[in-house]
Amino acid sequence: MQPLQNAGYDRAITVFSPDGRLFQVEYAREAVKRGTTSIGVKCSEGIILAVDKRTTSSLVEASSIEKIFKIDEHIGAATSGLVADARALVERARVEAQINKITYSEPIRVDSLSKKLCDMLQLYTQNGGVRPFGSALIIGGVYDGKAKLFETDPSGALIEYKATAIGSGRSAAMEIFEEEYSDDLTLEGAIGLALTAINEATDHDTTSKNVEIAVIKNDDEKYVKLSQDEVQKYIDEVLVEEEEEDEEESEELSDDESEDDEE
């Protein structure tokens, strides 16, 4: 039986429900929410992109799972949702970047690329015979010394952020960002914040095998993916800091309890 709230309005992408909803687009958003957590952070020195790869089996080669991509020399993207859809979007973004370079003899702006990609996403919400892309992207890059960070949506909507997350751990990561983000974050501080958010948003151990990080600095405007050793170094620092914070909290609690006992 078809649920009364849908009443068949989810059978075609081109049909609005009486309350103005496109159910297929909402289903695509659900596909993104079921994906792994991807994070983007803008800081005073550039852009940080971090992804949780979440391998489902010890037999899987972690290096074969792609969640973070180089779009151009100065732009990268982190994805969540259907991997095949994400690859198609990344390929389109790369083509758009090269078209701009050939046509205008200069790198594409981060906001221009994001808008072009979202124009394509929007087309897939109003044509019969197609379905929306079940993937969202965090697009980050540096153009003319200025860092930009955008989040795309299956509907074609585009929002610029200082720090954002997509995927299953979005709510937990956004809570961390709301509390701890500041505009004067350094590159290392932004990496630490991104890893803290991933650690809070996931239910497994955070290691260099299931986390990837890419950096784009303001000074050289070059996309660089960190090695496993570099990622593990940052993870160890974050874990040590969290352990110290937990110890301080437990000490404060014990002090409070002892004061209560004395009273």
Stockholm file with secondary structure:
# STOCKHOLM 1.0

chainA/1-263         MQPLQNAGYDRAITVFSPDGRLFQVEYAREAVKRGTTSIGVKCSEGIILAVDKRTTSSLVEASSIEKIFKIDEHIGAATSGLVADARALVERARVEAQINKITYSEPIRVDSLSKKLCDMLQLYTQNGGVRPFGSALIIGGVYDGKAKLFETDPSGALIEYKATAIGSGRSAAMEIFEEEYSDDLTLEGAIGLALTAINEATDHDTTSKNVEIAVIKNDDEKYVKLSQDEVQKYIDEVLVEEEEEDEEESEELSDDESEDDEE
#=GR chainA/1-263 SS CCCTTTTTTTSCTTCCCTTSCCHHHHHHHHHHHTSCCEEEEEETTEEEEEEECCCSCTTSCGGGCCCEEEEETTEEEEEEECHHHHHHHHHHHHHHHHHHHHHHSSCCCHHHHHHHHHHHHHHTTSSTTCCCCSEEEEEEEEETTEEEEEEECTTSCEEECSEEEESTTHHHHHHHHHHHCCTTCCHHHHHHHHHHHHHHHCSSCCCTTTEEEEEEETTTCCEEECCHHHHHHHHHHHHHHHHHHHHHHHHHHHHHHHHHHHC
#=GC SS_cons         CCCTTTTTTTSCTTCCCTTSCCHHHHHHHHHHHTSCCEEEEEETTEEEEEEECCCSCTTSCGGGCCCEEEEETTEEEEEEECHHHHHHHHHHHHHHHHHHHHHHSSCCCHHHHHHHHHHHHHHTTSSTTCCCCSEEEEEEEEETTEEEEEEECTTSCEEECSEEEESTTHHHHHHHHHHHCCTTCCHHHHHHHHHHHHHHHCSSCCCTTTEEEEEEETTTCCEEECCHHHHHHHHHHHHHHHHHHHHHHHHHHHHHHHHHHHC
//
